[in-house]
Amino acid sequence: MAAPDLSHPDEARQLAAVAHDLRQPLDALAIYLELLAQDPAQAPELAPRMARAIALAQGLAQSLQD
């Protein structure tokens, strides 16, 4: 995959949108990890949420390769 040409406004905007969309599940994952560190007993509740956040981030990353 070629690096985006940021001198073109459309490519720069697209990259900014992808970065924003990718930040959402990563931020959620960071919060879930912090909660898990504070209270490991929450693992059964947090694990599926963490898995969804990871799957979303992976899907976004995959869409960049397509």
C-alpha positions as CSV (number, residue, x, y, z in Angstrom):
1,M,0.0,0.0,0.0
2,A,1.4,3.4,-1.0
3,A,1.7,6.2,1.5
4,P,-1.1,8.7,1.2
5,D,-0.1,12.0,-0.5
6,L,-1.0,14.5,2.2
7,S,-0.6,17.4,-0.3
8,H,-3.9,16.4,-1.7
9,P,-6.7,17.6,0.6
10,D,-9.0,14.7,-0.1
11,E,-6.4,12.2,1.0
12,A,-5.5,14.2,4.0
13,R,-9.1,14.4,5.1
14,Q,-9.6,10.7,4.5
15,L,-6.5,9.9,6.6
16,A,-7.8,12.2,9.4
17,A,-11.2,10.5,9.3
18,V,-9.6,7.0,9.5
19,A,-7.4,8.1,12.4
20,H,-10.4,9.5,14.3
21,D,-12.4,6.3,13.7
22,L,-9.5,4.1,14.8
23,R,-9.0,6.2,17.9
24,Q,-12.5,5.4,19.2
25,P,-12.1,1.6,19.8
26,L,-8.5,2.1,21.0
27,D,-9.7,4.7,23.6
28,A,-12.4,2.3,24.7
29,L,-9.9,-0.5,25.0
30,A,-7.6,1.7,27.1
31,I,-10.6,2.4,29.4
32,Y,-11.5,-1.2,29.7
33,L,-7.9,-2.1,30.5
34,E,-7.8,0.5,33.2
35,L,-11.0,-0.8,34.8
36,L,-9.7,-4.3,34.6
37,A,-6.5,-3.3,36.4
38,Q,-8.5,-1.7,39.1
39,D,-10.9,-4.6,39.6
40,P,-9.9,-8.0,38.0
41,A,-13.3,-9.4,39.0
42,Q,-14.8,-7.4,36.2
43,A,-13.1,-9.6,33.6
44,P,-16.2,-11.5,32.6
45,E,-18.0,-8.3,31.9
46,L,-15.1,-6.4,30.3
47,A,-13.6,-9.2,28.1
48,P,-16.4,-9.2,25.5
49,R,-16.3,-5.4,25.3
50,M,-12.6,-5.5,24.8
51,A,-13.0,-8.1,22.1
52,R,-15.5,-6.0,20.3
53,A,-13.2,-2.9,20.5
54,I,-10.3,-5.0,19.1
55,A,-12.5,-6.4,16.3
56,L,-13.7,-2.9,15.4
57,A,-10.1,-1.6,15.2
58,Q,-9.0,-4.7,13.2
59,G,-11.9,-4.1,10.8
60,L,-10.9,-0.5,10.3
61,A,-7.3,-1.4,9.7
62,Q,-8.4,-4.1,7.2
63,S,-10.5,-1.5,5.4
64,L,-7.4,0.5,4.8
65,Q,-5.8,-2.4,3.0
66,D,-8.8,-3.1,0.8
